[in-house]
Amino acid sequence: MSYTHHEVTHHEVLNPATGQVVETVPATTAAEVDAAVARAAKAQRGWAAAAPADRARLLRRFAAVVDEHLEELALLEVREAGHTIGNARWEAGNVRDLLDFAAGGVERLNGRQIPVAGGLDITILEPLGVIGVIAPWNFPMPIAAWGTAPALAAGNAVLLKPAETTPLTALRLAELALEAGLPEHLLQVLPGAGDVTGNALVEHPGVAKIVFTGSTRVGKQIMAKSADRLKRVTLELGGKSPNIVFADSDLEAAVAATPMSFLDNSGQDCCARSRVLVQRSVYDRFLELLAPGIESVVVGDPSDEKTQMGPLISQAQLERVRGYVPEELKGIRGTAPDGPGFWFPPTVLTDLEPDAPAACEEIFGPVAVVLPFEDEADAIRLANATEYGLSGSIWTRDVGRAIRVSRAVAAGNLSVNSHSSVRYWTPFGGYKQSGLGRELGPDALTAFTETKNVFISTEA
Ligand code: NAD
């Protein structure tokens, strides 16, 4: 086996809370990807031909096996990604739920019958074939499953490329799939570098669709390369989402929900509400109430049940986040452990211009910017003044205003008087530079099918 200069043979997986090596995982070469595609294509043909009820049953069994290994998967995620144990349990449970939900769709993947003269017209939803799922490190398990579960349910095979820093839960899930009785090679996990293993999936003619979650920069490269073959893509990209607090809101409730709306997962969340827009008449009061909430966030050992926020994923991410925060900080700062590991304290920046880099670029760390606005029109203008459009929140007691602002903000996932936005049974995806296509929700399986229209003449 030969390697070109930029290829690496292994990736070290570090525990972000300690900086220690957890495991070393081999990187998949382009030639190995090629072989995996051939195996997947064979497995997919058998899977697509199986009775829908049998496919559904196997996916439900996969969900059950994941459930039996929930704690093990959660602990693995704590070790490789530094997620708090509470979050990690939720994430493993989310994989189980996604599999169950997708399993329920196998027998409901209906085509249509459309009225025509002289015959019968039906549509058939056919699987695409082999799907490449390229996942990021911030939510390794759920995001892998967002693509994988519906793709399998719709009759496809999946090749999953986890992020370099977080391959362990994906590898374990593939073992659990086999344990549950899924056909061999139907779900294969291919750890490796993005520009080698990921790129090999993107360029491979045998891969029908790429489901990519990650940075806008890489998403655009993948789309450009896919254009050559008209390869289907779903892109879930970056975000810089607003949290809009009107003076007529329940201010205490809005303040109480603010810290974890951008600190959950140490801010490494594409939906983090990292641009807090507060109506000027309550701006000072908002900051005054927010300070104790930020200062009291428990940051530390992610395996401790009481911890609310763990470390960042890597040294590189730590440097990136530091780059956005000035030494002479105006705002609020919480606490974080010293010593080994990749720690950064909860941080709120004030007195910034709306077009400052920290106010409009995705930081992907525990940092929010608070900006004042004058009125509803100003709030909408500021909310839309970024290249992204993934999610956002609106705090107001005025129902009409909640609806007007929800309509006016160009983002795929909004919540009113709350910060929730990702449920496996509701659609998720971005406007503008935040993505293309939708995942999850009632149409999740359809995104992994091609529609064939058949007209059958009754005249012959
Ligand atoms: P990234 O784009 O660097 O990497 C994502 C994945 O793509 C990794 O598996 C990586 O190895 C792979 N990759 C990198 N270069 C590639 C190439 N040339 N060809 C094929 N694959 C390649 O992103 P990241 O730093 O891992 O993740 C953070 C980003 O993900 C943030 O911008 C965040 O907002 C975004 N994100 C979006 C969503 C969403 O649903 N919209 C969810 C989570 C994260």
Boltz pocket constraint, residues with backbone or C-beta under 6 A from the ligand:
constraints:
  - pocket:
      binder: B
      contacts: [[A, 134], [A, 135], [A, 136], [A, 137], [A, 138], [A, 139], [A, 143], [A, 161], [A, 162], [A, 163], [A, 164], [A, 192], [A, 193], [A, 194], [A, 195], [A, 197], [A, 198], [A, 199], [A, 202], [A, 213], [A, 214], [A, 215], [A, 216], [A, 218], [A, 219], [A, 221], [A, 222], [A, 235], [A, 236], [A, 237], [A, 238], [A, 239], [A, 269], [A, 270], [A, 362], [A, 364], [A, 390], [A, 430], [A, 434], [A, 435]]
      max_distance: 6.0
